[in-house]
């Protein structure tokens, strides 16, 4: 017996969206992960929406939403506000449908995302320093010009489009027992839940939020969308301070559980995807994998983890990878004192060579009021093989007579 989702979003809506997206959105691949399967003790598959057109699932909902506009609405154009993925999805969808699009982006948006949005055909306007200011500017523009505002998650057509991910998962992995998916405003999780619960109500759906932007747990407890006072996370794709009214109603009734993950777990997950799966994934896209790392024995397999996007700024990627290496115990920073004499630094590097620690960066300070007349301070950034190796490196330095400060 099929379950019907609230807010009049049905399986038929998702199936209609699926037909509409034929030849537009890719049927993204499903990749197995032996490493994650070993970690959780059950088969784990990765649904690679990071390989979707525009680099995320957003093209699905944006195309369905704009397709449903009346001729006079299309003629007026569309407008959106986004720091990245939704911007690119709207830009491409509008171009494919011959509709003019204007996208407001924050002044500090990563340059590659701004460039990509323009290349997909949108007129980009940089306004505000945070997404809330950008959103306000986009709504004002819609009021002034008559352009249709395309919300990133709070509309039934958007949710139906994102729900096509769920249909693909059931076709590609019919034996699935648990689906893990990141949640920001809730459009993807809601759409996926509509499709999956209608066809396979026994499948468990677990939503994931960054701990610094987790609006759903207090909202679900209150029974209504609750706005957070502040949000802070590297996962900008799910950094939403208030659930959407439409997806909240769906998630409340159809999603089985919402868990949170830390920044360390997000960066570790991104690093794992890159090293083990050879997949470039943004922090929000890696949130499902972060949940598996955080709670490895909490999910019944086979498990599908949705990698929702892969649009990450190269500069941010570099910072996150270093953070991820540190969180995984593979990056060690320390300061130590040594006697300021010729050859002392070379001797120190010799000790590090013996314990097989790779020096990424070194700072050698010889003139500082804090130091004695014959002292020098060295700050080291080392690549290591894990927590045990970090301990071994620090022990080797102390055994060699060095005073390790941090």
C-alpha positions as CSV (number, residue, x, y, z in Angstrom):
1,X,0.0,0.0,0.0
2,X,1.4,3.4,-1.0
3,X,1.9,6.1,1.6
4,X,0.9,9.6,0.6
5,X,3.2,12.5,1.6
6,X,1.8,15.7,3.0
7,X,1.6,19.0,1.2
8,X,0.0,17.3,-1.9
9,X,3.4,15.9,-3.1
10,X,2.8,12.4,-4.3
11,X,4.7,9.6,-6.0
12,X,2.9,10.5,-9.2
13,X,4.5,14.0,-8.9
14,X,7.9,12.5,-8.6
15,X,7.3,10.1,-11.5
16,X,6.1,13.0,-13.6
17,X,9.3,14.9,-12.8
18,X,11.3,11.9,-13.7
19,X,9.8,11.8,-17.2
20,X,10.3,15.5,-17.5
21,X,14.0,15.2,-16.6
22,X,14.7,12.5,-19.2
23,X,17.6,13.7,-21.3
24,X,18.1,16.7,-19.0
25,X,19.5,15.3,-15.7
26,X,21.9,12.4,-15.7
27,X,21.1,9.1,-14.1
28,X,24.1,9.3,-11.8
29,X,26.2,6.3,-11.0
30,X,26.1,4.2,-7.9
31,X,29.5,3.2,-6.6
32,X,30.3,0.6,-4.0
33,X,32.8,1.4,-1.2
34,X,34.7,-1.5,0.3
35,X,36.3,0.7,2.9
36,X,33.0,2.0,4.2
37,X,31.4,-1.4,3.9
38,X,34.2,-2.8,6.1
39,X,33.7,0.0,8.6
40,X,30.0,-0.4,9.1
41,X,29.8,-4.2,8.6
42,X,27.3,-4.0,5.7
43,X,27.4,-3.1,2.0
44,X,27.7,0.6,1.4
45,X,26.9,2.3,-2.0
46,X,27.5,5.9,-2.9
47,X,24.9,7.7,-5.1
48,X,27.1,10.1,-7.0
49,X,25.1,13.3,-7.5
50,X,28.4,15.1,-7.3
51,X,28.7,13.9,-10.9
52,X,25.4,15.4,-11.9
53,X,25.2,18.3,-14.4
54,X,26.3,21.5,-12.7
55,X,27.9,19.4,-10.0
56,X,24.8,18.7,-7.8
57,X,21.3,17.5,-7.6
58,X,19.9,21.0,-7.9
59,X,19.3,20.9,-11.7
60,X,16.5,18.4,-11.0
61,X,14.3,20.6,-9.0
62,X,15.1,23.8,-10.8
63,X,14.2,22.3,-14.2
64,X,10.9,20.9,-13.0
65,X,10.0,24.2,-11.3
66,X,10.8,26.4,-14.3
67,X,9.1,23.9,-16.7
68,X,5.9,24.3,-14.8
69,X,5.7,28.1,-15.3
70,X,3.0,29.6,-17.5
71,X,4.1,31.3,-20.7
72,X,3.6,34.7,-19.3
73,X,5.7,33.8,-16.2
74,X,8.5,32.5,-18.4
75,X,8.4,35.7,-20.4
76,X,9.0,37.6,-17.2
77,X,12.1,35.6,-16.4
78,X,13.2,33.9,-13.2
79,X,15.3,35.0,-10.3
80,X,17.2,33.1,-7.6
81,X,19.5,33.7,-4.7
82,X,22.4,31.3,-3.9
83,X,26.0,31.0,-3.0
84,X,26.6,28.2,-5.5
85,X,24.7,25.0,-6.3
86,X,21.2,26.3,-6.6
87,X,22.5,29.2,-8.6
88,X,24.1,26.9,-11.2
89,X,21.1,24.6,-11.3
90,X,18.7,27.5,-12.0
91,X,21.1,29.1,-14.5
92,X,21.3,25.9,-16.6
93,X,17.7,24.9,-16.3
94,X,16.6,28.4,-17.4
95,X,19.0,28.3,-20.4
96,X,17.7,24.9,-21.5
97,X,14.1,26.2,-21.4
98,X,14.9,29.5,-23.1
99,X,14.1,31.6,-20.0
100,X,16.1,34.6,-18.8
101,X,17.5,34.1,-15.4
102,X,19.0,36.5,-12.9
103,X,20.9,35.1,-10.0
104,X,21.9,37.1,-6.9
105,X,25.1,35.8,-5.2
106,X,26.9,37.1,-2.1
107,X,29.9,39.4,-2.7
108,X,32.2,36.8,-1.2
109,X,31.0,33.9,-3.3
110,X,33.9,31.7,-4.6
111,X,34.9,33.0,-8.0
112,X,34.7,29.5,-9.7
113,X,31.0,29.3,-8.7
114,X,30.3,32.8,-9.9
115,X,32.0,32.1,-13.2
116,X,30.2,28.8,-13.7
117,X,26.8,30.4,-13.0
118,X,27.5,33.0,-15.7
119,X,28.7,30.4,-18.1
120,X,25.4,28.5,-17.7
121,X,23.7,31.6,-18.9
122,X,22.5,33.6,-15.9
123,X,22.9,37.3,-15.3
124,X,24.8,37.4,-12.0
125,X,24.4,40.2,-9.5
126,X,26.8,40.2,-6.5
127,X,24.8,41.7,-3.6
128,X,25.2,41.4,0.2
129,X,27.8,39.6,2.3
130,X,25.6,36.7,3.6
131,X,22.9,34.7,1.8
132,X,20.1,36.3,3.8
133,X,21.0,39.7,2.4
134,X,21.2,38.1,-1.1
135,X,17.9,36.4,-0.7
136,X,16.2,39.7,0.3
137,X,17.7,41.4,-2.8
138,X,16.4,38.7,-5.0
139,X,12.9,38.9,-3.6
140,X,12.9,42.7,-4.0
141,X,14.0,42.2,-7.7
142,X,11.1,39.7,-8.2
143,X,8.6,42.3,-6.7
144,X,10.0,45.1,-8.9
145,X,10.2,43.2,-12.2
146,X,7.6,40.4,-12.0
147,X,10.3,37.8,-12.4
148,X,9.4,34.5,-10.7
149,X,11.4,33.7,-7.6
150,X,12.8,30.2,-7.7
151,X,13.2,29.0,-4.1
152,X,16.0,26.5,-3.5
153,X,13.8,24.1,-1.5
154,X,10.4,25.4,-0.3
155,X,8.2,24.5,-3.3
156,X,6.4,21.2,-4.3
157,X,7.9,21.2,-7.8
158,X,11.4,21.6,-6.4
159,X,10.8,18.7,-4.0
160,X,9.3,16.5,-6.8
161,X,12.3,17.1,-8.9
162,X,14.8,16.2,-6.2
163,X,12.7,13.1,-5.4
164,X,13.8,11.6,-8.7
165,X,17.1,10.7,-6.9
166,X,15.0,8.3,-4.8
167,X,13.5,6.6,-7.8
168,X,17.0,6.1,-9.2
169,X,18.3,4.6,-5.9
170,X,15.5,2.0,-5.8
171,X,16.2,1.0,-9.4
172,X,20.0,0.9,-9.0
173,X,20.0,-0.8,-5.5
174,X,16.6,-2.5,-5.0
175,X,17.8,-4.3,-1.9
176,X,18.6,-1.1,-0.1
177,X,17.6,-1.0,3.6
178,X,18.9,2.4,4.7
179,X,19.4,5.7,2.8
180,X,21.5,8.4,4.3
181,X,21.2,12.0,2.9
182,X,22.3,15.5,3.9
183,X,19.6,18.0,4.9
184,X,19.8,21.8,4.6
185,X,16.4,23.3,3.9
186,X,15.1,19.8,3.2
187,X,14.2,19.7,-0.4
188,X,16.3,16.7,-1.4
189,X,15.5,14.6,1.7
190,X,11.8,15.4,1.4
191,X,11.6,14.5,-2.3
192,X,13.6,11.3,-1.7
193,X,11.3,10.3,1.2
194,X,8.2,10.9,-0.9
195,X,9.4,8.5,-3.6
196,X,11.1,5.8,-1.4
197,X,8.4,5.6,1.3
198,X,5.6,5.3,-1.3
199,X,7.3,2.3,-2.9
200,X,9.4,0.8,-0.1
201,X,8.0,2.0,3.3
202,X,10.3,-0.3,5.2
203,X,13.4,1.5,3.9
204,X,14.9,3.6,6.7
205,X,15.7,7.2,5.7
206,X,18.3,9.1,7.8
207,X,18.9,12.8,7.4
208,X,22.2,14.4,8.3
209,X,22.9,18.0,9.4
210,X,26.0,19.8,10.3
211,X,26.0,20.4,14.1
212,X,26.6,24.1,13.6
213,X,23.5,24.4,11.3
214,X,21.2,21.8,12.7
215,X,17.7,23.5,12.5
216,X,15.7,20.3,12.1
217,X,16.2,18.6,15.5
218,X,14.7,21.6,17.4
219,X,12.1,22.1,14.8
220,X,11.0,18.5,14.9
221,X,10.9,18.6,18.6
222,X,8.7,21.8,18.5
223,X,6.5,20.4,15.7
224,X,7.1,23.4,13.5
225,X,10.0,25.1,11.7
226,X,12.2,26.9,14.2
227,X,14.9,29.4,13.1
228,X,18.4,29.2,14.5
229,X,20.0,32.4,15.9
230,X,23.2,31.7,14.0
231,X,24.7,29.1,11.8
232,X,28.4,28.2,11.2
233,X,29.7,25.2,9.2
234,X,32.1,24.5,6.4
235,X,29.2,22.7,4.7
236,X,27.7,25.8,3.0
237,X,25.4,23.6,0.9
238,X,23.4,22.6,4.0
239,X,24.0,25.8,6.0
240,X,20.4,26.8,6.3
241,X,19.0,28.4,9.5
242,X,15.4,27.5,9.2
243,X,13.6,24.5,7.5
244,X,11.3,25.2,4.6
245,X,7.6,24.9,5.5
246,X,6.9,22.5,2.7
247,X,9.8,20.1,3.1
248,X,9.5,20.2,6.9
249,X,6.0,18.7,6.8
250,X,7.3,15.9,4.6
251,X,10.4,15.2,6.6
252,X,8.4,15.3,9.9
253,X,6.2,12.5,8.6
254,X,8.4,10.4,6.4
255,X,12.1,10.7,7.5
256,X,12.9,8.2,10.2
257,X,15.8,10.1,12.0
258,X,17.9,13.2,11.7
259,X,21.5,13.0,13.1
260,X,24.2,15.6,13.3
261,X,27.9,15.5,12.4
262,X,30.9,17.6,13.5
263,X,33.3,19.7,11.4
264,X,36.0,17.1,12.0
265,X,33.7,14.3,10.7
266,X,32.8,16.4,7.6
267,X,36.4,17.0,6.7
268,X,37.4,13.4,7.4
269,X,34.5,12.3,5.1
270,X,35.6,14.6,2.3
271,X,39.2,13.3,2.6
272,X,37.9,9.7,2.6
273,X,35.8,10.3,-0.6
274,X,38.8,11.8,-2.3
275,X,41.4,9.1,-1.3
276,X,39.3,5.9,-1.2
277,X,36.5,6.6,-3.7
278,X,38.5,9.0,-6.0
279,X,35.5,11.3,-5.9
280,X,35.6,15.1,-5.4
281,X,32.8,16.0,-3.0
282,X,32.0,19.2,-1.3
283,X,31.5,19.2,2.5
284,X,27.6,19.2,2.3
285,X,27.9,16.3,-0.2
286,X,30.1,14.3,2.2
287,X,27.7,14.7,5.1
288,X,26.1,11.3,4.5
289,X,29.6,9.7,4.7
290,X,30.4,11.7,7.8
291,X,27.3,10.1,9.4
292,X,28.6,6.7,8.6
293,X,32.0,7.6,10.2
294,X,30.3,9.0,13.3
295,X,27.8,6.2,13.8
296,X,29.3,3.2,12.0
297,X,27.1,0.5,13.6
298,X,23.8,2.4,13.6
299,X,22.6,1.5,10.0
300,X,21.2,-1.6,8.6
301,X,22.6,-2.6,5.2
302,X,22.7,-2.4,2.3
303,X,23.2,1.3,2.8
304,X,23.1,4.1,0.2
305,X,24.8,7.3,1.1
306,X,23.9,10.2,-1.2
307,X,26.8,12.4,-2.3
308,X,24.7,15.5,-3.0
309,X,27.3,17.7,-4.7
310,X,30.9,18.2,-5.7
311,X,31.2,22.0,-6.1
312,X,34.0,23.0,-3.8
313,X,36.3,26.0,-4.2
314,X,39.9,24.8,-4.7
315,X,41.2,27.2,-1.9
316,X,38.6,25.8,0.5
317,X,39.4,22.3,-0.6
318,X,43.0,22.8,0.4
319,X,42.0,24.0,3.8
320,X,39.5,21.2,4.4
321,X,41.9,18.5,3.3
322,X,44.5,19.8,5.8
323,X,41.7,19.9,8.5
324,X,40.7,16.4,7.5
325,X,44.2,15.1,7.7
326,X,44.5,16.6,11.2
327,X,41.2,15.1,12.3
328,X,42.3,11.7,11.0
329,X,45.6,12.0,13.0
330,X,47.6,12.3,9.8
331,X,48.7,15.9,10.2
332,X,50.8,16.9,13.2
333,X,51.7,20.5,14.3
334,X,54.1,21.1,17.1
335,X,56.7,23.5,18.4
336,X,60.0,22.6,20.1
337,X,63.1,24.2,21.4
338,X,66.6,23.3,20.3
339,X,70.1,24.7,20.9
340,X,71.0,27.4,18.5
341,X,74.2,26.0,16.9
342,X,75.3,25.2,13.4
343,X,73.8,21.9,12.2
344,X,71.1,21.7,14.9
345,X,68.3,22.0,12.4
346,X,69.8,19.3,10.2
347,X,70.1,17.0,13.2
348,X,66.4,17.6,14.0
349,X,65.4,16.7,10.4
350,X,67.5,13.6,10.7
351,X,65.4,12.4,13.7
352,X,62.2,13.1,11.7
353,X,63.6,11.1,8.8
354,X,64.3,8.1,10.9
355,X,60.6,8.0,12.2
356,X,59.4,8.6,8.6
357,X,57.6,11.9,9.2
358,X,57.2,14.0,6.1
359,X,57.8,17.8,6.7
360,X,55.2,19.9,5.0
361,X,56.3,23.3,6.5
362,X,58.9,24.5,8.9
363,X,59.5,27.8,10.7
364,X,62.8,28.5,12.4
365,X,62.8,31.4,14.9
366,X,66.2,32.5,16.4
367,X,65.4,36.0,17.6
368,X,62.6,36.3,20.0
369,X,62.5,37.9,23.5
370,X,61.0,34.7,24.9
371,X,64.1,32.6,23.9
372,X,67.3,32.2,25.8
373,X,70.6,33.4,24.3
374,X,71.4,29.9,23.0
375,X,67.9,28.8,22.1
376,X,65.9,28.6,18.9
377,X,62.3,27.6,18.4
378,X,61.1,25.5,15.5
379,X,57.4,25.1,14.4
380,X,56.8,22.0,12.4
381,X,53.9,20.9,10.3
382,X,54.2,17.2,9.5
383,X,52.4,14.6,7.5
384,X,52.0,11.4,9.5
385,X,50.4,8.0,9.0
386,X,47.8,8.2,11.8
387,X,47.4,8.8,15.6
388,X,49.9,6.0,16.6
389,X,52.5,7.5,14.3
390,X,51.9,11.0,15.7
391,X,52.6,9.6,19.2
392,X,55.7,7.8,17.9
393,X,57.0,11.0,16.3
394,X,56.5,13.1,19.5
395,X,58.2,10.3,21.6
396,X,61.2,10.1,19.3
397,X,61.7,13.8,19.6
398,X,61.6,13.8,23.4
399,X,63.9,10.8,23.5
400,X,66.3,12.7,21.3
401,X,66.4,15.4,24.0
402,X,64.1,18.0,22.5
403,X,61.6,20.0,24.5
404,X,58.3,19.7,22.7
405,X,56.1,22.7,23.5
406,X,52.9,21.7,21.6
